């Protein structure tokens, strides 16, 4: 991905106590890191390859998304996957009578498992 000064990203902190999600703009582009700033004097830096915010040797404090909409879409997908996985787990101890081996193979192929 190519970056430019002033390009906006949506920063989502990993923990609620770290603040609310917010839009941030790129202020500096390096070889490995991009530096971003909000309207305040607070800045963060993120890895250019995966947009994970630098945790200085500790757990990354957050992640950048291209936009709020892309974050919301990822969140919905994650919630749907969790609901699906829980439903499969709840029924894993009893084999459904109307599901065939071919059905299972098709589901695995569809989910790339």
For each residue, the residues with C-beta under 8 A, 3 or more apart:
1: 48
2:
3: 7 26 29 34 48
4: 7 26 29
5: 26 27 28 29
6: 25 26
7: 3 4 25 26
8: 23 24 25 26 67
9: 23 24 25 26 36 46 51 64 65 66 67
10: 21 22 23 24 64 65 66 67 68 70 71
11: 21 22 23 24 36 38 44 53 62 63 64
12: 21 62 63 64 65 71
13: 16 18 19 20 21 61 62
14: 18 59 60 61 62 63
15: 18 61
16: 13
17:
18: 13 14 15 61 62
19: 13 22
20: 13
21: 10 11 12 13 68 71
22: 10 11 19 38
23: 8 9 10 11 38 68
24: 8 9 10 11 36 37 38 44 64
25: 6 7 8 9 36 37 38
26: 3 4 5 6 7 8 9 29 34 35 36
27: 5 35 36 37 43
28: 5 34 35
29: 3 4 5 26 34 35 48
30: 33 34 35 48
31:
32: 47 48
33: 30 45 46 47 48 54
34: 3 26 28 29 30 45 46 48
35: 26 27 28 29 30 43 44 45
36: 9 11 24 25 26 27 43 44 45 46 64
37: 24 25 27 40 41 42 43 44
38: 11 22 23 24 25 42
39:
40: 37
41: 37
42: 37 38
43: 27 35 36 37
44: 11 24 35 36 37 53 54 61 62
45: 33 34 35 36 53 54
46: 9 33 34 36 51 52 53 54 64
47: 32 33 50 51 52 54
48: 1 3 29 30 32 33 34 51
49:
50: 47
51: 9 46 47 48 63 64 65
52: 46 47 60 63 64
53: 11 44 45 46 60 61 62 63 64
54: 33 44 45 46 47 60
55: 58 59 60 61
56:
57:
58: 55
59: 14 55
60: 14 52 53 54 55 63
61: 13 14 15 18 44 53 55
62: 11 12 13 14 18 44 53
63: 11 12 14 51 52 53 60
64: 9 10 11 12 24 36 46 51 52 53
65: 9 10 12 51 68 70 71 74
66: 9 10 70
67: 8 9 10 70 71
68: 10 21 23 65 71 72
69: 72 73
70: 10 65 66 67 73 74
71: 10 12 21 65 67 68 74 75
72: 68 69 75 76
73: 69 70 76 77
74: 65 70 71 77 78
75: 71 72 78 79
76: 72 73 79 80
77: 73 74 80 81
78: 74 75 81 82
79: 75 76 82 83
80: 76 77 83 84
81: 77 78 84 85
82: 78 79 85 86
83: 79 80 86 87
84: 80 81 87 88
85: 81 82 88 89
86: 82 83 89 90
87: 83 84 90 91
88: 84 85 91 92
89: 85 86 92
90: 86 87
91: 87 88 94 96
92: 88 89
93:
94: 91
95: 99
96: 91 99
97:
98:
99: 95 96 103 104
100: 103 104
101: 104 105
102: 105 106
103: 99 100 106 107
104: 99 100 101 107 108
105: 101 102 108 109
106: 102 103 109 110
107: 103 104 110 111
108: 104 105 111 113
109: 105 106 112
110: 106 107
111: 107 108
112: 109
113: 108
